[in-house]
């Protein structure tokens, strides 16, 4: 567009100049070192124009190889980018072998060879070709040694995914040497410790992870919870348990699993009355079915009072299967067989579970009904094995 405008302007100027020159073409004399050159003004203008055009053409010819090379480079980059896109699409669609071939063929001319090799390594990994995977990762490192962290992180991710935990640990330690405090490396190390159940190492890593902005809060909470659970579950005496519970962060104490572990540990160190008080206080503030079921396992020094409290809760939560199971257990402890049977059958009518069937089978065996007990055990095992168990019809409580 701009070139065309210039041509139009040039033609207009030429036409105007020609009009004047036709009336008086003028006369030019050039005397240089005894050489005399005579010509008209139009001839001089034509010679100057030819000179400028020649200079312009020579300049274009000089730049042509460079421009052709740049154009060829752009074309190769376009093709490489197109192949990278095709390779990524093939891998995403599950055509791992085809995607790997496309990615590797274009890696040599790609502007981003690191991406080609890393994605090819993932494709090889998804095919189970782990030696080839490591080969592509090695080539990625050789092509771009400055991207060593990206290569090692990818390698560690793939090794963890495949369960190559020892190799992944070695890779992450190497990464720690190259880039101390790398956020993603620490996250992978935390995932590795979690899978290995190396709670001590995970606990030492948690303070560092909590200071990293890229740490997923839900993942961090899960890891912190697991560490606290291990502490609570291995306490051998009440004093140690009390000290460890006092050290648990307040927000983690609100976690149901952590509080359950604390109550179970209290029962394990024979602090049942304290466990009962803690559960009562917790359930008053925040009613939770699993904690209600745990209440039935506490062996209080006053089991009659404990049963009355559970039956009082039943007035507010008459169809809570966890509370009904707890009440059934407390009835068994107080030898109220008929009432226990009614509670268990109501529980199973609302939510059949292996735990409830086990309690029901034990009760029926104690009452001498061996056939019904065996059926209850089978039904409970059927749920564990993935089958379905029929709900038991509700019966009115036997108060006698």
Beta strands, then each sheet from edge to edge (+ up, - down):
strand 1: 28-32
strand 2: 35-39
sheet 1: 1+ 2-
end
